[in-house]
Amino acid sequence: MKVGLIGFGRTGKAVASTIIQNKEFTLEWVLRRKTVLENRSLPEFFGFDDENEKGRIYSTEHITPDELFDMHPVDFVIDFSSTLGIYTYGQEAAERQIKIISAISHYKKEDIHYLKELSKRTAVFWSPNITLGVNYLLLASKSLKKIAPFVDIEVVEEHFKQKEGVSGTAVKIAEALDVKASKISSIRAGGIVGKHEIIFGFPFQTVRLTHESISREAFGTGVLFAAHNLIDKKKGYYNYEDILTPYFNNSKN
């Protein structure tokens, strides 16, 4: 399967490296705003010497997504850019029925509406945290909430010092568990990649469900898991719950 990646920051680089090392997918290109590293070979950038590998880095300063789709067709677009990124390539990708996987943390309601409009023409997947583990954590916590709807719940999120605002993942957890935003505690320190903890307070006991991203490559494996589960999907709007729930409901395994 051919993949194009939008965005090449710290997380984008980790995702690109993970995709390149997976033989079921080919990273055809990376598109970023900056001209730094423009036209650089992706395998060479990451130190891979496999002659069969390909892919280059392009800048929006000199090429449009539309032109890139025509020059180097792909099956998937992976978005790790910004909230505005989807508006630069969404229409063109949907017209070509290229599947879209967005990992943008903070979309507004109008952005999500736009994603759903695009999903009428192609498969669109969105998760504010695309790691498999944190989404398993979310489904497990919702199951516990159903068992004990009276339980007290607190959400704690920890990230690297430069991260601004409350974690989009923490917000999604709070919304899914019907917890007020005031119940989210944020910690910013050092180079923490990302940690989310849900504390369930029962009488005389507590249950803590925790997920921690040790490396940004976790976002890459999450992308590949999502892509694997979208290969046979038709047009429509999908999230992690859509692809994980069947695993929870499969009583034969």
C-alpha positions, 0 to 999 in steps of 0.5 A: 500500500502506498502512503503519503505523509503530511507534516514532518515535525518530531512526531512526523519523523518518527511516524515516517521512520516506522512506515519505512521499516514496514514492508507492507507499506511504501512511504512515497513522499512527505509534504511539509511547509518548510523548505529545509530537507526539500528533495532529500531522499527519505531512506537516506535521511533515516540511514536506510540503504535498501535500494528498493526503498524510495520516497522524497521530501517535498515542500508546499512552497514549490508543489501543491498536494494536487500536483503531488497526488498526480506525480506520486499516487498513494492509497493513504494520506497520513496527516500529522500537520496542523488543524489547517492541513486538511483544507489544503489536501482534503478535497483533492484526496477525496476526489481521488478516493485516497483514504485519509488518516488524521492524527490532529489533536485539536479539531474544532467542530467545523473541522470535524464537520469538514472531515465528515463531508469528505467521508462521503467520498472516501474513507476518513479516519480521525483520532486525536491520539492515534496510539493503539494503547491509549485507545484500548485504555479508552474503551476499557475505561468506558467498560468500567464506567458502565459497570460502576456509573457511581464511581469518582473519576479523575483524569491526569495527563503528562506531556513534554514541557513545550506542549501547550493547552490541555491534551486532546486525548485527555479531553476526549477521555473526559467527554467519553466518560462524561467527566467535567473538564475541571477533572483534568489535571495537566503536568508539563515537565522535561521531555515526557512523550505522553502519559494519560492516567484515569483514576477511578475512586471507589469506596475503600479502593481505587483503580488506575488505568494508565497509558504511557508513550515511551517513544513517538514511534508509538504513533507510527505503529498506531497509524499502521494499525489504523491503515490495516483496518481501513484497507477494505473499508468503503467511504465513511467516517471512522474512529478507533472505537469503530475498528476496536469494538469488534475485537472486544465483541469477538467472544471466540478469541 
